[in-house]
Amino acid sequence: MDVKGIKKIDIHVHATAYPSYSPKVYEGTPKLSAEQIIEIYDKLNVEKGVLMSLVSPESSSEIVTSADVKSIADKYPDRFLWFMGLDPRMCGNSAEADLSKHINYNKELGAKGIGELTAHLYCDHPMMDNLFYHASLCDMPVTIHIAPGLGKGYGIVDDLGLPRLEKMLKKHKNLKILGHSQCFWSEISSDITEEYRNRYPKGKVTEGRIANLMRDYEGLYCDFSAGSGLNAFTRDPEYTARFIEEFSDRILLGYDMVCPLNTHQYKYDDFLLKMIDDGYLTPENYYKLVRGNAIKLLKL
C-alpha cells in the first residue's frame, strides 16, 4: 500500500467565515480562512476537513455558528464537512429542552456531528446529560473538549480519571464521543496528577484510563489532534504502537489547526510515517487513522 498516496480526512479543524472581521487573538493573527486551510491541505494530501463550530462563549472570542461552517462547506463542498454548534443551555436553559429538534434540523442540512462541545459545565450536569441523550437519540457523534475544573479554562468539566465522562458513556449506550484536549489525552498514562493533567506530560506511558474506557465503552473514540494528541502519541512510540493496534477502529486523525502559525500538522504526518518505517504502525491501520475510520463514523 502506498500510504503517501492516501487522501486524508481531517476530523477536527477551525476556520472563520469572515476573515476580515476575525479578531487577531492567536499570537496576533486571526483564525484561518478556508482558503488558507485548503493550501495547507494540498501540501498534506488532505481531501476533506471537518469544520468545528464554537458556540459556547467560554471557548473563544469569536463565536462560530452552524451557519458559519455550513457556508464554508457549501462554498467548498469537495474540501469540507461540518459539525453543528450545540450548547446544552440552548433552547430554554433547561435539562428538559428538546434538543433533538435542533439536532435533526442541522442533520438534514448536512451536519455530520456536534462540536466542538466546550460549554463550561460538569460533564454529568443535568443539561449536559440532556445534550448527550439527544445526541445519542439522533445518532450524532460529539467532539468534546475537557477542562480540569470550573473556572479553569474552557471545555466540559471532569475530574482526574474521567469519572463523569464514564458516567455518561455508561448511561447513553448509543452515544459516540470523540475525546479531545489535554485533560483527555493526559489520561493515556496512569501516572498523571492533578497538577499536570491540563499540560503536556512527558515520559514512558503506564497504561491509563483511556485504554480502560475504550475497552469498556464502544462509543468512545479518540480525536487524535492538536498538541495534546501529538504529545500523547509521541512520548512513548512503543506504547502508542500497542494502543493503535488494539483500538485501530476508533482513532481518527485531526489537526486542530486554528491560526496561520500552526505547524503541528506537519509533525503529525512525519510522526505517523516514521511509525510505519520503524515497524510500529501497519499501512492498514494507518489508512484507518487517516481516512477509513472517518468514512465509517461519519457515514461518508
C-alpha positions as CSV (number, residue, x, y, z in Angstrom):
1,M,0.0,0.0,0.0
2,D,1.3,3.4,-1.0
3,V,0.5,5.3,2.2
4,K,1.7,8.6,1.0
5,G,-0.9,8.5,-1.7
6,I,-3.8,8.0,0.7
7,K,-6.2,11.0,0.7
8,K,-6.6,12.0,4.4
9,I,-9.7,13.2,6.2
10,D,-9.0,15.7,9.0
11,I,-11.6,15.2,11.7
12,H,-11.0,18.5,13.5
13,V,-10.3,21.9,12.1
14,H,-11.3,25.5,12.8
15,A,-11.9,28.3,10.3
16,T,-13.5,31.7,10.2
17,A,-16.3,32.5,7.7
18,Y,-15.3,36.2,8.0
19,P,-11.5,36.7,7.7
20,S,-11.8,40.5,7.6
21,Y,-13.6,40.5,10.9
22,S,-11.9,37.7,12.8
23,P,-10.2,39.1,15.9
24,K,-6.4,38.7,16.0
25,V,-6.1,36.8,19.2
26,Y,-3.9,33.9,18.1
27,E,-0.4,35.3,18.5
28,G,-1.5,38.4,16.6
29,T,-3.3,36.5,13.9
30,P,-6.9,35.8,13.1
31,K,-8.4,32.3,12.6
32,L,-7.5,30.5,9.4
33,S,-9.6,31.2,6.4
34,A,-11.0,28.3,4.3
35,E,-8.5,29.2,1.5
36,Q,-5.6,29.1,3.9
37,I,-6.7,25.6,5.1
38,I,-7.0,24.3,1.6
39,E,-3.5,25.5,0.8
40,I,-2.2,23.5,3.8
41,Y,-4.4,20.5,2.9
42,D,-2.9,20.4,-0.6
43,K,0.6,20.1,1.0
44,L,-0.5,17.3,3.3
45,N,-2.7,15.4,0.8
46,V,-5.9,16.0,2.8
47,E,-9.0,15.6,0.8
48,K,-11.5,16.9,3.3
49,G,-11.6,18.6,6.8
50,V,-14.4,18.6,9.3
51,L,-15.1,22.2,10.4
52,M,-15.9,22.7,14.1
53,S,-18.5,25.1,15.3
54,L,-17.7,27.1,18.5
55,V,-20.9,28.4,20.1
56,S,-20.1,28.5,23.8
57,P,-18.7,31.9,24.9
58,E,-16.2,30.3,27.2
59,S,-14.2,28.8,24.3
60,S,-13.4,31.7,22.0
61,S,-13.6,35.4,21.4
62,E,-15.2,34.6,18.1
63,I,-18.4,32.6,18.0
64,V,-18.5,30.2,15.0
65,T,-22.1,29.1,14.3
66,S,-23.5,26.1,12.4
67,A,-24.4,28.6,9.7
68,D,-20.8,29.8,9.5
69,V,-19.3,26.4,9.0
70,K,-22.1,25.3,6.7
71,S,-21.5,28.3,4.5
72,I,-17.8,27.4,4.1
73,A,-18.6,23.8,3.3
74,D,-21.2,24.9,0.8
75,K,-18.6,27.1,-0.9
76,Y,-16.0,24.3,-1.0
77,P,-18.1,21.1,-0.9
78,D,-15.2,18.9,-2.1
79,R,-13.0,20.1,0.8
80,F,-15.1,20.5,3.9
81,L,-17.7,18.8,6.1
82,W,-19.1,20.4,9.2
83,F,-20.2,19.7,12.8
84,M,-23.1,21.7,14.2
85,G,-22.8,24.0,17.2
86,L,-24.8,23.0,20.2
87,D,-24.7,24.3,23.8
88,P,-26.7,22.4,26.5
89,R,-28.1,25.7,27.6
90,M,-29.7,26.4,24.3
91,C,-33.5,26.2,23.7
92,G,-34.5,27.3,27.2
93,N,-31.6,26.7,29.5
94,S,-33.3,23.6,30.7
95,A,-32.5,19.9,31.3
96,E,-35.8,19.2,29.6
97,A,-35.1,21.0,26.4
98,D,-36.0,19.1,23.2
99,L,-32.6,19.4,21.6
100,S,-33.5,16.7,19.1
101,K,-35.4,19.2,17.1
102,H,-32.3,21.4,16.7
103,I,-30.0,18.5,16.0
104,N,-32.3,16.9,13.4
105,Y,-32.7,20.3,11.7
106,N,-29.0,20.6,11.2
107,K,-28.6,17.0,10.4
108,E,-31.0,17.4,7.5
109,L,-28.9,20.4,6.3
110,G,-25.8,18.2,6.2
111,A,-24.2,18.3,9.7
112,K,-22.1,15.2,10.4
113,G,-21.8,15.6,14.1
114,I,-21.8,18.0,17.0
115,G,-18.9,20.0,18.2
116,E,-16.6,21.2,19.3
117,L,-18.5,21.0,22.6
118,T,-16.9,23.4,25.0
119,A,-19.7,24.5,27.4
120,H,-18.2,25.0,30.8
121,L,-20.4,22.7,32.8
122,Y,-19.7,19.4,34.5
123,C,-19.8,16.5,32.1
124,D,-22.7,15.0,34.0
125,H,-24.6,18.2,34.7
126,P,-28.3,17.6,34.0
127,M,-28.2,19.9,31.0
128,M,-25.1,18.2,29.6
129,D,-26.8,14.8,30.3
130,N,-29.7,16.0,28.3
131,L,-27.5,17.0,25.4
132,F,-25.8,13.6,25.3
133,Y,-29.2,11.9,25.5
134,H,-30.4,13.8,22.4
135,A,-27.1,13.3,20.5
136,S,-27.4,9.6,21.2
137,L,-31.1,9.5,20.1
138,C,-30.2,11.3,16.9
139,D,-27.1,9.2,16.2
140,M,-24.8,12.2,16.1
141,P,-21.2,11.9,17.2
142,V,-19.9,14.6,19.6
143,T,-16.4,16.1,19.7
144,I,-15.7,17.2,23.3
145,H,-13.0,19.4,24.9
146,I,-12.4,18.5,28.5
147,A,-11.4,21.1,31.1
148,P,-9.7,20.3,34.5
149,G,-12.2,22.2,36.7
150,L,-14.7,25.0,36.9
151,G,-13.1,28.4,36.2
152,K,-10.1,26.7,34.7
153,G,-10.0,27.3,31.0
154,Y,-12.8,26.2,28.7
155,G,-14.5,22.9,28.0
156,I,-16.8,20.4,29.7
157,V,-15.5,19.7,33.2
158,D,-14.4,16.4,34.5
159,D,-12.2,15.1,37.3
160,L,-9.0,13.2,37.3
161,G,-9.7,9.7,36.0
162,L,-12.7,11.0,33.9
163,P,-15.4,9.5,36.1
164,R,-18.1,11.9,34.8
165,L,-17.4,11.0,31.2
166,E,-17.6,7.3,32.1
167,K,-21.0,8.0,33.8
168,M,-22.3,9.5,30.5
169,L,-20.9,6.7,28.3
170,K,-22.4,4.1,30.6
171,K,-25.8,5.8,30.7
172,H,-26.2,6.6,27.0
173,K,-25.4,3.3,25.3
174,N,-25.5,4.6,21.7
175,L,-23.6,7.8,22.4
176,K,-20.5,8.3,20.3
177,I,-17.9,10.7,21.8
178,L,-14.7,11.9,20.3
179,G,-12.3,12.6,23.2
180,H,-10.0,15.6,22.9
181,S,-7.9,18.1,24.8
182,Q,-5.0,17.9,27.3
183,C,-7.2,16.6,30.1
184,F,-8.4,13.8,27.9
185,W,-5.0,12.8,26.4
186,S,-3.0,13.1,29.6
187,E,-5.1,10.1,30.8
188,I,-3.3,7.9,28.4
189,S,-1.0,7.2,31.3
190,S,-1.9,6.2,34.8
191,D,0.8,8.4,36.5
192,I,-1.0,11.6,35.6
193,T,-1.5,14.1,38.5
194,E,-3.9,17.0,39.1
195,E,-1.0,19.4,38.6
196,Y,-0.1,18.1,35.1
197,R,-3.4,16.9,33.7
198,N,-4.0,20.1,31.7
199,R,-0.4,20.2,30.3
200,Y,1.7,18.0,28.1
201,P,3.3,15.3,30.3
202,K,6.3,13.5,29.1
203,G,8.0,10.1,29.6
204,K,7.1,6.5,29.2
205,V,3.4,5.6,29.4
206,T,1.9,3.3,32.0
207,E,-1.5,2.3,30.7
208,G,-4.1,4.7,31.9
209,R,-7.8,5.5,31.9
210,I,-8.2,6.0,28.2
211,A,-7.4,2.4,27.4
212,N,-9.7,1.1,30.1
213,L,-12.6,3.3,28.9
214,M,-12.1,2.3,25.3
215,R,-12.3,-1.4,26.3
216,D,-15.5,-0.8,28.3
217,Y,-17.4,1.6,26.1
218,E,-17.5,1.1,22.3
219,G,-18.9,4.6,22.0
220,L,-15.6,6.3,22.9
221,Y,-13.4,7.4,20.1
222,C,-10.1,9.2,20.1
223,D,-9.8,12.6,18.3
224,F,-6.0,12.4,17.7
225,S,-5.4,16.1,17.2
226,A,-3.7,19.2,18.5
227,G,-0.6,19.3,20.6
228,S,-2.3,17.1,23.2
229,G,-2.9,14.2,20.9
230,L,0.6,14.6,19.3
231,N,2.2,14.7,22.7
232,A,0.3,11.6,23.9
233,F,1.4,9.5,20.9
234,T,5.0,10.7,20.6
235,R,6.0,10.4,24.2
236,D,6.2,6.6,24.0
237,P,6.1,5.2,20.5
238,E,6.2,1.6,21.8
239,Y,3.1,2.0,23.9
240,T,1.5,4.0,21.1
241,A,2.0,1.1,18.7
242,R,0.1,-1.2,21.1
243,F,-2.6,1.3,21.7
244,I,-3.2,1.8,18.0
245,E,-3.2,-1.9,17.3
246,E,-5.9,-2.5,19.9
247,F,-8.1,0.5,19.2
248,S,-7.3,1.0,15.5
249,D,-11.0,1.2,14.6
250,R,-11.7,4.2,16.9
251,I,-8.8,6.6,16.4
252,L,-9.2,9.4,14.0
253,L,-6.6,11.9,12.7
254,G,-7.3,15.5,13.3
255,Y,-5.0,18.5,13.1
256,D,-7.0,21.1,15.1
257,M,-5.5,24.0,13.2
258,V,-6.7,27.4,14.2
259,C,-4.2,30.1,13.0
260,P,-1.6,30.6,10.3
261,L,1.2,30.0,12.7
262,N,0.2,26.4,13.5
263,T,2.8,23.8,12.3
264,H,1.9,20.8,14.4
265,Q,0.0,19.3,11.4
266,Y,3.3,18.6,9.6
267,K,4.7,17.0,12.8
268,Y,1.7,14.6,12.8
269,D,2.5,13.4,9.3
270,D,6.2,13.0,10.0
271,F,5.5,11.0,13.1
272,L,3.0,8.6,11.6
273,L,5.2,7.9,8.6
274,K,8.1,7.3,10.9
275,M,6.0,4.9,12.9
276,I,5.4,2.9,9.7
277,D,9.1,3.0,8.8
278,D,10.0,1.8,12.3
279,G,7.5,-1.1,12.1
280,Y,5.2,0.3,14.8
281,L,2.3,1.0,12.5
282,T,0.9,-1.1,9.7
283,P,-0.2,0.5,6.5
284,E,-3.7,-0.9,7.1
285,N,-4.0,0.8,10.5
286,Y,-2.5,4.0,9.0
287,Y,-5.4,4.0,6.5
288,K,-7.9,3.6,9.3
289,L,-6.5,6.5,11.3
290,V,-6.2,9.0,8.4
291,R,-9.3,8.1,6.4
292,G,-11.1,4.8,6.9
293,N,-12.5,5.5,10.4
294,A,-13.8,8.9,9.5
295,I,-15.6,7.4,6.5
296,K,-17.2,4.8,8.8
297,L,-18.1,7.1,11.7
298,L,-19.5,10.0,9.5
299,K,-21.2,7.6,7.1
300,L,-19.5,9.2,4.1
